[in-house]
C-alpha cells in the first residue's frame, strides 16, 4: 500500500465543494473538560470549513480519549473564556 497517497474524502455534504486533506486540531468537551487532539488527519472543505475524519481515525481518537493515563500525562494549555453578553443598543 502506498502511504504517500492521500485519502479521497470526496465532496462536502454541506456545500458540495471538493474536500482537501489537512491536519487539524480537534476539540472535545468531556465531563466539563476541554480536550484537544492535534495533527488529526481530516477532510476539510475549503469553502465552508466542514470537517470529516475516516472511521479508523475516529476509532483511534476514541481510544486516545478513553486512555485516562495518557490524559494525565498530556500537556495542558490555558484558553481565554469570554461570556457572551447581548449588547444594549
C-alpha distance (Angstrom), angle and dihedral (degrees) to the residues before:
residue distance angle dihedral
X1 . . .
X2 3.80 . .
X3 3.82 107.9 .
X4 3.82 91.4 -170.7
X5 3.81 92.4 68.5
X6 3.76 115.1 96.5
X7 3.78 119.9 -130.8
X8 3.80 115.7 -106.8
X9 3.81 105.5 -122.0
X10 3.79 90.9 -179.0
X11 3.78 123.8 -152.0
X12 3.80 128.7 -17.5
X13 3.81 112.9 -98.7
X14 3.80 90.3 -148.9
X15 3.81 104.9 49.4
X16 3.82 106.1 1.5
X17 3.82 97.5 -116.5
X18 3.84 120.1 139.6
X19 3.83 112.1 -92.4
X20 3.81 118.4 -125.1
X21 3.80 125.8 -151.7
X22 3.80 113.5 -116.0
X23 3.79 139.6 154.9
X24 3.79 110.7 -111.2
X25 3.78 141.9 178.9
X26 3.79 109.1 -115.6
X27 3.79 119.5 -160.2
X28 3.79 129.9 -157.4
X29 3.80 132.8 -178.6
X30 3.79 108.8 -139.8
X31 3.81 121.2 176.1
X32 3.80 90.0 -21.0
X33 3.81 94.6 -50.5
X34 3.77 126.5 111.8
X35 3.82 113.5 -128.0
X36 3.82 119.2 -170.8
X37 3.80 122.2 -166.6
X38 3.80 115.1 -163.0
X39 3.80 131.0 -150.3
X40 3.81 95.8 22.5
X41 3.82 111.2 167.7
X42 3.79 107.5 -127.4
X43 3.76 144.4 156.8
X44 3.81 108.4 -111.5
X45 3.79 126.0 -169.6
X46 3.81 110.5 -131.3
X47 3.82 90.1 -155.6
X48 3.83 105.8 49.2
X49 3.82 103.9 6.7
X50 3.82 96.6 -118.1
X51 3.82 111.1 160.5
X52 3.81 131.1 -154.5
X53 3.79 132.9 176.5
X54 3.78 130.1 -157.4
X55 3.82 116.5 -102.8
X56 3.82 93.4 -109.9
X57 3.82 90.5 52.5
X58 3.81 89.7 50.5
X59 3.81 90.6 51.9
X60 3.81 91.1 49.2
X61 3.82 90.4 50.7
X62 3.81 89.8 51.7
X63 3.81 89.7 51.6
X64 3.81 91.6 49.6
X65 3.80 91.9 50.9
X66 3.82 93.8 46.2
X67 3.81 91.6 53.7
X68 3.83 99.8 92.0
X69 3.81 92.8 -177.6
X70 3.81 90.4 58.3
X71 3.82 90.5 49.9
X72 3.80 92.0 53.1
X73 3.82 90.7 52.5
X74 3.82 96.1 43.8
X75 3.79 120.2 109.2
X76 3.77 114.8 -106.8
X77 3.79 132.3 -140.6
X78 3.79 133.4 -159.7
X79 3.77 119.3 -128.0
X80 3.80 129.9 -170.4
X81 3.79 115.6 -109.9
X82 3.79 115.6 -152.3
X83 3.79 121.3 -176.5
X84 3.80 115.2 -137.2
X85 3.79 112.5 -119.6
X86 3.77 123.2 -179.5
X87 3.78 108.5 -124.1
X88 3.77 116.3 -122.7
X89 3.81 111.5 -127.1
